[in-house]
Amino acid sequence: MPAAGRFVHLLKQRRFWMRFGRNVTTWSPVGAAFNTKAQRRLNLLEKNGGLFGVPELSCPEGFEVATKKALKKTECLLEKACRGPPGVQTVEAFDQLSDGLCKVADLADFVKVAHPDPEYRKAAEKTCIEIGTVVEKLNTNVELCQSLRKLLDNADMATDLDADTRRVAELFMFDFEISGIHLDDKRRKEAVALHVKLLDLNNEFLVGSHMPNRIATSVVPQHLHFHFANEGSFIQVGGLHADSPDDLVREIAYRVYLYPNADMFECLEELLKCRYKLAKLVGYESYGHRALKGTMAKTPETVMSFLQLLTDKLSDRTAKDFDMMRGMKKKLNPRNSELMPWDHSFLSGVVRAERYNIEPSLYSPYLSLGACMEGLNNLFCQLYVWCRSCLNNLALERCGAKTSANWLWSMRLKALLGYIYCDFFHRSDKPHQDCHFTIRGGPFGARTWVSTNFLLWC
């Protein structure tokens, strides 16, 4: 073909592909990021703004810095609340005092559970305990309580407060009352000691309840070893494997992972004793009565009545569900058709798929992770005035190559509304359920939105 002819041919081809290309759907940056295998890039010039924009939290040691900063500010606000004249400014000082401590403690409470880096989790855990101890001491500070009581007991000054400010003041007073402010000095110190002990026990139980269990490799059939993590002569089970189609895998996981742990039983028993002792000390019949006072339920009796009513209403439906699962178990495994505790999650999914003709293999090619996340991104942008999605934006996702790339959305209306943090990658110490955290509230006087963090675990 002459050169001129080849040139004309190439032009025709180019026009064809340009016309064709206009009809091809391409991924947005969100979809493309999730559909592409994550590549960790080390950028030494990249500026790390710290977790959720808190500059101090660009490294684990930053939690200590943030804690000291919050405690120093607390001392100044404590002086202001106790020494200043009673009035609206008293409530504002209380609110600032609470906000300064909680915005550090709440964020630390999230990081100690969710962060993939054990150093961050350890630092956050220490912060939670330190801030929690200070909060309990403030809740039994007589001078601080009296400054608020003077305001509420003075009819003239109390009437000058608007309804919202008065309600905030009453809530702070309620915290004093349930913490044992009415006790003598010796018993107040005992109440603080019990609160601090409870912080330790709660954390110990929370961490311990998610720890994997292990069993000798020789006990598990050879052909099932690949389902679990291998640890030398032991197999480690870090979850229930509830969706596995293999009955034996589910049974092994259920029996091993939920095997009674003597240390956890001891911790739980000590925790319950400590709760009961604290409740009796501050004048409540039980810890449940203390915890529910001021809530919609109000008493444990109301909660039990609701649960019993719920059980009665759902019993017939539950019985039908179990009958369907038994039928499915008999169909799938005629030789061993007895319904077992480790079957419920898997069989309910199978029954649902059969009943509603849902076959994941038929629709999954159209619903890649990128397609799903792009759809969510479009939805959030429609729901909120301003929405930003960012990949590897925070140090939370950059703590190690093993974490790969996670995704974080920040949503705004008039101010920052919150974050949705999607952590889709497996690790042994990751919680097994979706979680919801308040990571940063705002002072009442500023009328700011409460920033809430949602974790999507899978």
C-alpha positions in Angstrom: 0.0 0.0 0.0 1.4 3.4 -1.0 2.4 5.8 1.9 -0.5 8.1 1.1 -3.0 5.2 1.2 -1.6 4.0 4.5 -2.0 7.5 5.9 -5.7 7.7 4.8 -6.3 4.3 6.3 -4.8 5.3 9.7 -6.9 8.4 9.7 -10.1 6.4 9.1 -9.1 4.0 11.9 -8.5 6.9 14.3 -11.9 8.4 13.5 -13.5 5.1 14.1 -11.9 4.6 17.5 -12.6 8.2 18.5 -16.3 7.6 17.8 -16.3 4.2 19.5 -14.4 5.6 22.5 -17.1 8.2 23.3 -19.5 5.3 24.2 -17.1 3.4 26.4 -17.7 3.8 30.1 -14.5 4.4 32.1 -14.0 4.2 35.8 -13.9 7.3 38.0 -10.8 7.7 40.2 -12.8 5.9 43.0 -13.8 2.9 41.0 -10.4 2.6 39.4 -8.6 2.7 42.7 -10.6 -0.2 44.1 -10.4 -2.3 40.9 -6.6 -1.9 40.7 -4.2 -3.9 42.9 -2.9 -1.4 45.5 0.7 -0.4 45.1 2.4 1.1 48.1 4.4 4.1 47.2 6.9 5.7 49.5 6.9 9.5 49.2 9.5 11.0 51.5 8.3 14.5 50.6 4.7 13.8 51.4 3.4 15.9 54.3 1.7 13.8 57.1 -1.1 15.9 58.6 -1.7 13.3 61.4 -4.8 11.1 62.1 -8.0 12.9 61.1 -6.1 16.2 60.7 -4.7 16.2 64.3 -1.0 17.3 63.7 0.3 15.6 66.9 -1.0 12.2 65.8 1.4 11.8 62.9 3.2 9.1 65.0 2.3 7.0 68.0 4.3 9.2 70.4 1.9 12.0 69.4 -0.8 10.6 71.7 1.3 11.5 74.7 1.8 15.0 73.4 -1.9 15.4 72.7 -2.7 14.1 76.2 -0.4 16.5 77.9 -1.8 19.3 75.9 -5.4 18.4 76.8 -4.5 18.0 80.5 -2.7 21.4 80.6 -5.8 23.1 79.1 -8.0 21.2 81.6 -6.1 22.8 84.5 -6.8 26.3 83.1 -10.5 25.6 82.5 -10.8 24.0 85.9 -9.6 27.2 87.5 -12.0 29.2 85.4 -15.0 27.0 86.3 -14.3 27.0 90.0 -13.1 30.6 90.6 -15.2 32.5 88.1 -18.6 34.1 89.0 -21.6 31.8 88.4 -23.5 32.4 85.1 -23.6 31.3 81.5 -19.8 31.4 81.5 -19.7 28.6 84.1 -21.6 26.3 81.8 -19.4 27.3 78.9 -16.3 26.5 81.0 -17.7 23.1 81.9 -18.5 22.4 78.2 -15.0 23.4 77.0 -13.5 21.3 79.8 -15.5 18.2 78.6 -14.8 18.9 74.9 -11.1 19.3 75.4 -10.8 15.9 77.1 -13.4 14.0 75.0 -12.0 15.0 71.6 -8.7 13.3 72.6 -10.2 10.3 74.4 -12.9 9.6 71.8 -10.4 9.5 68.9 -8.0 7.4 71.0 -10.9 5.0 71.7 -11.3 4.5 68.0 -7.6 4.2 67.2 -7.0 1.6 69.9 -9.5 -0.7 68.2 -9.1 0.0 64.5 -5.5 1.0 63.8 -3.5 -1.8 62.1 -0.3 -0.7 63.8 0.1 -2.1 67.3 2.3 0.8 68.4 -0.6 3.2 67.6 -3.1 1.0 69.4 -0.8 0.8 72.5 -0.4 4.5 72.6 -4.1 5.2 72.1 -4.9 2.7 74.9 -2.6 4.5 77.3 -4.3 7.8 76.4 -7.8 6.3 77.0 -6.8 5.2 80.5 -5.1 8.5 81.4 -7.9 10.7 80.2 -10.5 8.4 81.7 -8.8 8.6 85.1 -8.8 12.4 85.0 -12.5 12.4 84.0 -13.5 10.2 86.9 -11.5 12.5 89.3 -13.3 15.6 87.9 -16.7 13.8 88.3 -16.0 13.6 92.1 -14.4 17.1 92.4 -16.5 18.8 95.2 -15.4 22.3 94.4 -16.2 21.9 90.7 -19.6 20.5 91.5 -20.4 23.3 93.9 -19.7 26.0 91.3 -22.3 24.4 89.1 -24.8 23.8 92.0 -24.5 27.5 93.0 -25.7 28.4 89.5 -28.6 26.0 89.4 -29.8 26.6 92.9 -29.9 30.4 92.4 -33.4 31.0 90.9 -32.6 34.4 89.4 -29.4 33.2 87.6 -31.0 29.9 86.5 -33.9 31.8 84.8 -31.4 33.8 82.8 -30.1 30.6 81.2 -31.8 29.5 77.9 -33.4 26.1 77.8 -30.4 24.4 76.0 -27.8 25.9 78.4 -29.8 24.9 81.4 -30.2 21.3 80.0 -26.4 21.1 79.5 -25.8 22.2 83.1 -28.3 19.6 84.4 -26.5 16.9 82.4 -23.2 17.8 84.0 -24.8 17.8 87.4 -26.2 14.3 86.6 -22.7 13.0 85.9 -21.6 14.3 89.4 -24.5 12.5 91.1 -24.0 9.1 89.5 -20.3 9.3 90.2 -20.7 9.6 94.0 -20.3 13.3 94.6 -22.6 13.0 97.6 -20.2 10.6 99.4 -17.7 11.5 102.1 -14.0 12.0 101.1 -12.9 8.4 101.8 -15.7 6.8 99.8 -15.3 9.3 96.9 -11.7 8.2 96.6 -12.9 4.6 96.7 -15.4 5.3 93.9 -12.6 6.9 91.8 -10.4 3.8 92.4 -13.2 1.5 91.3 -13.8 3.6 88.2 -10.1 3.4 87.2 -10.1 -0.3 87.9 -13.1 -0.7 85.6 -11.3 1.1 82.8 -8.5 -1.4 83.0 -10.8 -4.4 83.2 -13.0 -3.2 80.4 -10.0 -2.8 78.1 -8.5 -6.2 79.2 -11.7 -7.9 78.4 -12.3 -6.1 75.1 -8.8 -7.0 73.9 -8.9 -10.6 75.2 -12.3 -11.4 73.7 -10.9 -10.8 70.2 -7.8 -12.8 70.6 -7.5 -16.0 68.4 -7.3 -19.4 69.9 -5.1 -22.2 68.7 -5.1 -26.0 68.6 -2.5 -28.7 67.8 -2.1 -29.3 64.1 -2.3 -33.0 64.6 -5.9 -32.7 65.8 -7.2 -31.1 62.6 -7.5 -33.2 59.5 -4.7 -32.5 57.0 -6.9 -31.4 54.2 -8.4 -28.6 56.3 -5.2 -27.0 57.4 -5.2 -24.4 54.6 -8.4 -22.9 56.0 -6.6 -21.6 59.1 -3.4 -19.8 59.9 -0.5 -22.0 60.6 1.7 -21.4 63.6 4.4 -24.1 63.7 2.9 -27.1 65.4 -0.4 -25.3 66.1 -3.2 -24.0 64.0 -4.6 -20.5 64.9 -8.3 -19.8 64.7 -9.2 -16.1 64.7 -12.9 -16.3 63.7 -15.9 -18.5 63.3 -15.6 -19.1 59.5 -19.4 -18.9 59.6 -19.8 -18.6 55.8 -17.7 -21.7 55.0 -19.7 -24.3 53.0 -17.7 -27.1 54.8 -19.5 -28.3 57.9 -16.3 -29.5 59.5 -14.5 -26.2 59.0 -17.3 -24.4 60.7 -17.5 -26.9 63.5 -13.7 -26.7 64.2 -13.7 -22.9 64.1 -16.7 -22.7 66.4 -15.4 -25.1 69.0 -11.8 -23.7 69.0 -12.5 -20.0 68.7 -15.2 -20.0 71.4 -13.4 -22.5 73.7 -13.7 -21.3 77.3 -10.8 -19.2 78.4 -10.1 -19.3 82.1 -8.3 -15.9 82.1 -11.2 -14.2 80.4 -13.7 -15.8 82.8 -11.6 -14.5 85.7 -11.5 -11.0 84.1 -15.2 -11.0 83.5 -16.0 -12.1 87.0 -13.8 -9.4 88.4 -15.3 -6.8 86.1 -18.9 -7.7 87.2 -17.9 -7.6 90.9 -16.3 -4.2 90.4 -19.4 -2.9 88.7 -21.7 -4.1 91.4 -19.5 -2.8 94.2 -19.3 0.7 92.5 -23.1 0.8 92.0 -23.8 -0.1 95.6 -21.2 2.4 96.8 -22.9 5.3 95.0 -26.4 4.3 96.0 -27.8 2.1 93.3 -29.5 -1.3 93.4 -27.3 -2.6 90.6 -24.9 -1.4 87.9 -27.7 -1.7 85.4 -29.8 0.8 87.4 -26.9 3.2 87.5 -26.1 2.8 83.8 -29.7 3.2 82.6 -30.7 6.2 84.7 -31.1 9.2 82.4 -31.7 7.0 79.3 -35.0 6.3 77.5 -35.2 2.9 79.1 -34.6 4.2 82.7 -34.5 0.9 84.5 -33.4 -2.7 83.9 -37.0 -3.8 84.4 -38.1 -1.8 81.4 -35.3 -3.4 79.3 -36.2 -6.9 80.4 -39.9 -6.2 79.6 -39.0 -5.0 76.1 -36.7 -8.0 75.5 -39.4 -10.5 76.7 -42.0 -8.8 74.5 -39.6 -9.0 71.5 -39.0 -12.6 72.2 -42.7 -13.4 72.4 -43.4 -11.6 69.1 -40.6 -13.2 67.2 -40.8 -16.8 68.6 -43.2 -18.0 65.8 -41.1 -16.5 63.0 -37.9 -17.8 64.6 -39.4 -21.3 64.7 -40.2 -21.1 61.0 -36.7 -20.0 60.2 -35.2 -22.9 62.1 -37.5 -25.3 60.3 -36.3 -24.0 57.0 -32.7 -24.3 58.1 -33.2 -27.9 59.2 -34.8 -28.8 55.9 -31.8 -27.2 54.0 -29.3 -29.1 56.3 -31.1 -32.4 55.5 -31.0 -31.6 51.8 -27.3 -30.7 51.8 -26.1 -33.3 54.3 -28.6 -36.2 54.6 -26.1 -38.3 56.7 -25.7 -35.6 59.3 -28.9 -33.5 59.2 -29.0 -32.3 62.8 -28.9 -28.5 63.0 -25.9 -27.3 65.0 -25.0 -23.9 66.4 -22.3 -23.4 63.7 -24.8 -23.9 60.9 -27.1 -21.0 61.4 -25.3 -18.2 59.6 -24.4 -20.4 56.6 -27.7 -22.1 56.2 -29.7 -18.9 56.5 -27.7 -17.5 53.6 -28.3 -20.6 51.5 -32.1 -20.6 52.3 -32.2 -16.9 51.4 -30.4 -17.4 48.1 -32.7 -20.3 47.1 -35.9 -18.6 48.2 -35.3 -15.4 46.4 -33.3 -16.9 43.5 -30.1 -15.0 44.5 -27.0 -16.5 43.0 -23.9 -14.3 43.7 -22.0 -15.8 40.7 -24.6 -14.3 38.3 -24.4 -10.7 39.5 -20.9 -10.5 41.1 -19.2 -9.8 37.7 -21.2 -6.5 37.5 -20.6 -5.6 41.1 -16.8 -5.3 41.5 -15.5 -3.6 44.6 -14.8 -0.6 42.4 -18.4 -0.5 41.1 -19.9 -0.7 44.6 -17.6 2.0 46.0 -18.2 4.3 43.1 -21.9 3.9 43.6 -21.6 4.8 47.2 -19.4 7.8 46.4 -22.1 9.0 44.0 -24.8 8.5 46.6 -22.8 10.4 49.3 -22.2 13.3 46.9 -26.0 13.5 46.4 -26.8 13.2 50.1 -24.3 15.7 51.3 -23.6 19.2 50.1 -19.9 18.4 50.0 -18.2 15.0 50.0 -14.6 14.0 49.4 -13.1 10.6 48.9 -9.4 10.2 49.3 -7.1 7.2 49.0 -4.2 6.8 51.5 -5.0 10.3 52.8 -4.4 9.6 56.5 -1.6 8.1 58.4 -4.1 5.5 59.6 -3.7 3.8 56.2 0.0 4.4 55.8 1.4 2.6 58.8 2.8 -0.4 56.9 2.9 -2.2 53.6 0.8 -5.0 54.9 -2.3 -2.8 55.3 -2.5 -2.0 51.6 -4.8 0.8 50.6 -8.0 1.7 52.5 -10.5 4.4 51.7 -11.9 7.3 53.7 -14.8 9.6 53.0 -15.3 12.9 54.7 -18.8 14.4 54.5 -19.9 18.0 55.1 -23.1 19.9 55.4 -22.4 23.2 57.2 -19.3 21.7 58.9 -17.5 18.4 59.0 -20.2 15.8 59.5 -18.1 12.7 59.8 -16.1 10.0 58.1 -16.7 6.6 56.7 -13.6 4.5 56.9 -13.5 1.4 54.8 -11.0 -1.2 55.9 -11.4 -4.1 53.6 -8.2 -6.0 54.3 -7.7 -8.9 56.6 -5.5 -8.9 59.6 -5.5 -11.2 62.6 -6.3 -8.6 65.3 -9.1 -6.9 63.3 -12.6 -6.7 64.9 -15.2 -9.1 63.3 -18.1 -6.7 63.1 -19.1 -3.2 61.8 -18.3 -0.5 64.4 -19.5 3.0 65.1 -17.4 5.6 66.9 -17.7 9.2 67.8 -14.3 10.5 67.1 -14.6 14.2 67.6 -17.6 16.1 69.1 -17.9 19.8 69.4 -18.5 22.2 72.3 -22.2 22.9 72.9 -21.7 26.7 72.6 -20.3 26.4 69.1 -23.3 24.5 67.9 -21.0 22.3 65.8 -21.9 19.0 64.2 -20.7 15.9 66.0 -18.1 14.2 63.8 -18.8 10.5 63.8 -16.6 7.7 62.4 -18.2 4.7 60.8 -16.0 1.6 60.1 -17.1 -0.8 57.4 -15.4 -4.1 58.2 -15.4 -7.0 55.8 
